[in-house]
Amino acid sequence: MTKTIDLIAGARPNFMKISPIIDALKLAEASGGQLRYRLIHTGQHYDHAMSGGFFEQLGIPAPDVNLEVGSGTQAEQTAAIMVRYEKLLLEQRSDLCLVVGDVTSTMACSIAARKLGVPVAHVEGGIRSGDWAMPEEINRVVTDSITNWFFTTSATAGDNLRRSGVADENIFFVGNTMIDTLMKQMPRFRLPEFWQELDLESGNYFVVTLHRPANVDGEHHLLRLLQAISKGTAGLPIIFPVHPRTAKNLQNLAGQIPNIHYVDPQGYLEFNYLVKHAKGVITDSGGITEETTVMGIPCLTLRDNTERPETVTIGTNELIGTDPANLAPALARLMAGQWKKGGIPETWDGRAAERIVGHLENLL
């Protein structure tokens, strides 16, 4: 009997994780499998730069349903997603709600589905930062408290789930679908438009991404961070694709640091070209630390904690904290060629989605 799986995509990080699952489901269907999917875009990230371009570059089909919730406060977005997804399920019930990551859509659709008796599977279940100031941590914990089946990226995530009372038979250590996408798309990475204009050379520039409130909400703190980055990188170009959240705080800082180049948010292929050819990456994003680990690029994370500890213990990432003073010694090591080489975590081999679909065929 055919089973329908709702694939929930709400924000940019979700698209990279959903794309290989779609490919794996299509492959299984072509081989006579009984699983079908319905792609649901909640519209949490609704502008083209943050959403539409990723669908095109990653070859994701147009959503079957767009809930079009748009922007709003945490509560407004959560409520709108729940109301609209509940309405969809009441009209056209599915057999499984599959959520990925830790954005508002992940939590909201999980709650709506479970209250209607639709089971939930969480891709990237069990990761924890321990930082309750992060909205994402609340989304993770709430989602995992009501999830039926967990697809994990690391042994640590599985351990976190067991400690919270999840039974072994509901945990599946499959790997990282974001790395599936990275490996598939790597041959297609392409130069960003500004490459020649800024006279960039492979291995001779840095990439910066910042969006967390602790780093960008105070103009003075942000300026001190950028000054420390500039000083520690010895005048090398610094490419800073600016998240919409950060843009307003940079308006008064533009031009104060000559070797920092503010650019628009980049497409997946352009951004990862920049990362792959950078001397190093300075970020407060969790997902980017996974990509730098697989590509072997030094990564400095401006946070005090991480939900992806394997990028530190195994990979190329180091937690630097949010104090600008911590950047100088770390960058000195990097510039001197003394950064750790790192390795690739277990099962980060480009086949996570294939494993997920195999388990879903058995579970459903």
Secondary structure as UniProt FT lines:
FT   STRAND          3..9
FT   HELIX           12..30
FT   TURN            31..32
FT   STRAND          35..41
FT   HELIX           48..52
FT   HELIX           53..57
FT   TURN            58..59
FT   STRAND          65..66
FT   HELIX           74..91
FT   STRAND          96..100
FT   TURN            101..102
FT   HELIX           104..115
FT   TURN            116..117
FT   STRAND          120..123
FT   TURN            124..126
FT   TURN            132..133
FT   HELIX           135..146
FT   STRAND          149..152
FT   HELIX           155..163
FT   TURN            164..165
FT   HELIX           168..170
FT   STRAND          171..173
FT   HELIX           177..185
FT   HELIX           186..188
FT   TURN            193..199
FT   TURN            202..203
FT   STRAND          206..209
FT   HELIX           213..216
FT   HELIX           219..232
FT   TURN            233..235
FT   STRAND          238..241
FT   HELIX           244..250
FT   TURN            251..255
FT   TURN            258..259
FT   STRAND          260..263
FT   HELIX           268..276
FT   STRAND          280..283
FT   HELIX           286..295
FT   STRAND          299..301
FT   HELIX           310..313
FT   STRAND          317..319
FT   HELIX           324..326
FT   HELIX           327..335
FT   TURN            336..337
FT   TURN            346..347
FT   HELIX           352..363
//
